[in-house]
Amino acid sequence: MPLSASEPYDLAVIGAGSAGLAGAVTAGELGLSVVLLDTSTHTGGQFYRTPAPALGAVRPEALHHDWSAYADLRRRLAQSDVRHLPGHHVWSVTKDDEAADVWSVHAVTGADGGGERPVRVRCRAVLLATGAYERQLPFPGWTLPGVVGAGGAQAMLKSGLVLPGMGVSPARAKSRARGRVVVAGSGPLLLAVASSLAAAGARVPVVVEASGYLRYARHPRALVTNPHKAAEALVHGAALLWHRVRVRLRSAVTAVHGTDRVEAVTVMRLDRDWRPVQGTGRQIDCDVLAVGHGLVPQVDLATALGCATRPLPDGTRALTLDGVQETSVRSLWAAGETGGVGGAQLARLEGELAAVAAAARLLGRPAHAGRVRELQRRRDRMRAFAEVMTAAHAPGPGWAHRLPDDTDVCRCEEVTAGRIREAVEDLGARDARTVKLLTRAGMGWCQGRMCGPAVACLMARDQAIEPLAERRPFAAPVPLSALAALDAPVVSEPGSDANAPGGQSETTSESDAAPEAAPGADG
């Protein structure tokens, strides 16, 4: 029986990737009224990006592994009563009523928030499944056209069927001069990116990995209890051997060469601290450099609410979660990469566990103890491997020492490494906010997502500084009209059904006030 428009949803899930989908469908099957919000028009998140129907992809699953798990979640979503709101950019979560435990999720609609129509969703609990974003560490030439993120290169292939730097589909690439793509950085994502690009028709002369893999061997228990991770590595390794892609360990791209775009890169060996070893430089011709140094948990919404965080071995921070995925703020759960980067399978487990816990509390009945224990056992096993993986690919301090002062660190505001060093060493900055105020690093469109990790590493280079996790009122750019509508009266009407994956959803209002997406509004 649908709820009235004035009642809040039981659970709002923010993010429709692996964790969010698993949490939403599980909560719906357990009897909760659920709304699922995501910035994309399609479910699947960054991991399960799929081409637009107009591209006519016959087998999009060929670009993914573990596709059957996603297909199952998508089927369950379509058969559920979960309200799916695609194209909704959540910029804030606020507590409306402490006594009644009612939250408001604030979003704007449209591609990149360009629709600018404010939406407010009320709920009794929130599940954050906001994922992560790619970490970039600057080096000379990294702003040259032809340098792309490693994850971005994979996203171009998965969602657009385009190889980076070529502007053609993989099917057409074989009939033209194929581009040479060097894949570099650190982390297991590099192997997946290189193997998928090579299989799609790109020439990948080398994968340049700044770390090694010996650290994994120091944790045999984590390896033995996660055989699927070893299987994934073997699959990618076999693909690289088949396509004759070389892998250079403990090496890094230290410079990019070219005038109007990338023409070549310099690769050098690194010591244990990631300092280049003199005399080991080698220039490799290429058309594209796909580079990335792992992922950073996206915790903006949670830190704005005061949720506790914990440091990770690679210098990033993740949310502190209890045994059932609840944050330090009551009725606010989190799953997936927000608790530390661990992959799609771990994200699905955590989303399900969080949904089970939320349903038990909201419905006032105990959770199935056996199910909870099994989910926790599997989660703990995978989370242990995730911690090993994060430590194995943690950036060494030496990369900051080799960075010339004239290298741009904040691309949006054109802030150089020299200006950040000056703020710390000469002007006495002791936290990320002070560096930001003195240099404008992080004040651009990306709000520090691109430069934040690099700024933190530069700050800590010579002094024992603990970069502070910033608490921002806005987790995404938001127009002033959305803020002006916050205090306006809300009038809700039924919206269109949007359960089908990729379906559009609208909420309507009789005024210019922020419309409220109400549970039971699907008809």
Summary of the structure (lengths in Angstrom):
residues: 523
radius of gyration: 23.1
end to end distance: 10.4
largest distance: 72.6
contacts: 1867
relative contact order: 0.16
helix: 33%
strand: 21%
